[in-house]
């Protein structure tokens, strides 16, 4: 099973690449729950997980 098929919990930490319309691309670390909210924001051009982080 690839990492993209792995079920995620809301508190899993991920690195996200995102871009708002008219802005430059940026990346942040956030929880999966925050990522789900971020990708639903108005004017979001794209928002994708580029890395799953293990904090253990």
C-alpha positions in Angstrom: 0.0 0.0 0.0 1.5 3.4 -1.0 1.5 6.3 1.5 -1.2 8.0 -0.4 -3.5 5.1 0.3 -2.8 5.2 4.1 -5.7 6.4 6.1 -4.9 9.5 8.0 -6.0 10.8 11.4 -7.0 14.4 11.9 -3.9 15.1 14.0 -1.4 13.5 11.6 1.2 16.1 10.6 1.8 16.7 6.9 3.8 19.1 4.7 1.5 20.9 2.2 2.2 22.7 -1.0 -0.4 25.3 -1.8 -1.1 28.3 -4.0 -3.8 31.0 -3.8 -4.9 32.7 -7.1 -2.6 35.7 -7.7 -0.1 34.7 -5.0 3.1 32.7 -5.1 3.4 29.1 -4.2 4.2 28.3 -0.6 4.5 25.2 1.7 3.7 24.7 5.4 3.5 21.9 7.9 0.1 21.4 9.5 -2.2 18.7 10.7 -4.3 16.7 8.3 -7.4 18.4 9.7 -6.0 21.8 8.9 -5.0 20.7 5.4 -8.7 19.6 4.7 -9.8 23.1 5.8 -7.1 24.9 3.9 -7.9 23.2 0.6 -11.5 24.4 0.9 -10.7 28.1 1.2 -11.9 30.5 -1.5 -9.3 31.4 -4.2 -7.3 28.2 -3.5 -5.7 27.3 -6.8 -4.2 24.1 -5.5 -3.4 22.4 -2.2 -1.6 19.0 -2.0 0.2 16.9 0.5 3.9 16.6 -0.5 5.1 14.7 2.6 3.8 12.8 5.5 5.8 13.6 8.6 6.5 11.2 11.4 7.0 12.9 14.7 7.8 9.8 16.7 
